[in-house]
């Protein structure tokens, strides 16, 4: 058949070659046999340079993330599933329902097609679980030594249901802060695989899409003020961002922060602060005190929020300080992360 | 002020550091002083992890491109303006009006902030010229040797005006093919800067946004069947893609293809075929024969289409061959590009 090579891609021992990024026949084959095959939907199959679709009425939300996690595979996930979760979560933290994603791949010459297929299949699975469709994409190839295996940029669009107003600037003093679960799992799981750091752990990354959890939250309490997923920079940085945006102080209680024994001991061993370690499947939500019990209840009833707890509240503070009541009864200022704890964690 | 470092970024001798991708204070500073400052709009200034906006009624279009062009600066453009043009053009080839863009940056540790600022300013200028707004973004940093300066992934959303149906599968035998201008300029301009190839030329890349040209085209002839910008793989590959999608053959006339003397001589010198060289500011349009004169007239009246010409037509051909009548009166099959002519051209 014209326009195809006669033999299929070699997914057992083939590698990414410069010609796969040329725009010609080899790229067309990669798109057909890898991406369209895995993501399987009528938008991609049309093979236009763009996708078109209808969206429900409402305010449209757009979010993007470029993923450079190293290593590409880690306990509990890989760059493929992470690239879906990261963007789905950025979309749904606005209360929006995510619908459509684009995916841009920057591949390094020589990367095994077998591993690339594993990543792409993982993306397809994660997209299916989150109920989103990968409708358009792009593939580029760079020479050996000018990349690092695979980088994936995803962008998503979603729509905010009428009546929601969820943003970082909405928090008022007195609002309660609910954390959906344990912190530090993603960062420690990825770090456990680094060449120079390998340590024994059965810990898995928490990488997951949160749109189903958000769905029950905004249905029960449409008055939620703000939600955010504490990814790079961790919970400590996220709370500082929100304090800054809303012009409030934040006080929270260390004893209320769920943390696994494995994360706690890895952090102690490596001298890291779990408050600054990345999460990829957790969120913090701010709501008025009269809604906090109800919101906590629906979160705890959901499998992705069973460990949820009210960790503190927003307070009047012109300095916008984030402060933590420590386990020993003292108080500590939790500043922005100023150095680099863990490079390339997402 | 809390949440900021006290001194500004050093745009004269500073470099990208790993900490600029950490999610903490340094990243926040980079976002504030570089991206928000250059792209200057109320969506970005809100500093949420997503942007929300209203779109006019109509079918929504989404397109994405990851840009890895090398070198990052070339005659007539740079990776920043190219990242806007590429995605704006993918959006508007569907007839859609582009509105909002996201931008994801993958920066290599050590890259000069001065050059990065030049790229970002160029993006801002190109976005302003095209009338699109960069509403959300992401920044990652990889270690020296794991990237190549700057990669930029852009994704755009737009809306198709009611009544248009423009797609690669719509072409029928008899439809005329109009090319908007000369071919090969972008590829040859970039190539002229490659370390191992440097040659003398005053040629500029044709990199430009085509949404204003498309606007006059679809207003005059809403019945346009298909439009596409012949980027990677060049005009030859684009015509093969459309022949394949629509199930037609294509015949065109070499004498009708505008090409500059500089591109022609560079191609002869280097043994390259201009039909496969990338363009970043040209389009081909297919329309019924009764509309072709009118469409050609409005294109020629526009500064981005003054060299437009009818280059050929779609024909009945079960083999979906693309054939060119040569300048010497013969005929040649123009196959898909099967090798790699010019890596990292966009």
Interface residues (C-beta under 8 A of the other chain):
Chain A: X2 X3 X18 X19 X21 X22 X23 X24 X25 X26 X27 X28 X46 X47 X48 X49 X50 X51 X52 X53 X54 X55 X59 X60 X61 X62 X63 X64 X65 X66 X67 X68 X70 X90 X91 X93 X94 X96 X100 X102 X103 X104 X105 X106 X135 X136 X137 X138 X139 X140 X141 X142 X143 X145 X146 X147 X148 X151 X153 X155 X157 X160 X167 X168 X169 X228 X229 X231 X232 X233 X234 X237 X240 X241 X244 X245 X276 X278 X319 X320 X321 X336 X337 X338 X339 X340 X341 X343 X344
Chain B: X2 X3 X18 X19 X21 X22 X23 X24 X25 X26 X27 X28 X46 X47 X48 X49 X50 X51 X52 X53 X54 X55 X59 X60 X61 X62 X63 X64 X65 X66 X67 X68 X70 X90 X91 X93 X94 X96 X100 X102 X103 X104 X105 X106 X135 X136 X137 X138 X139 X140 X141 X142 X143 X145 X146 X147 X148 X151 X153 X155 X157 X160 X167 X168 X169 X228 X229 X231 X232 X233 X234 X237 X240 X241 X244 X245 X276 X278 X319 X320 X321 X336 X337 X338 X339 X340 X341 X343 X344 X346
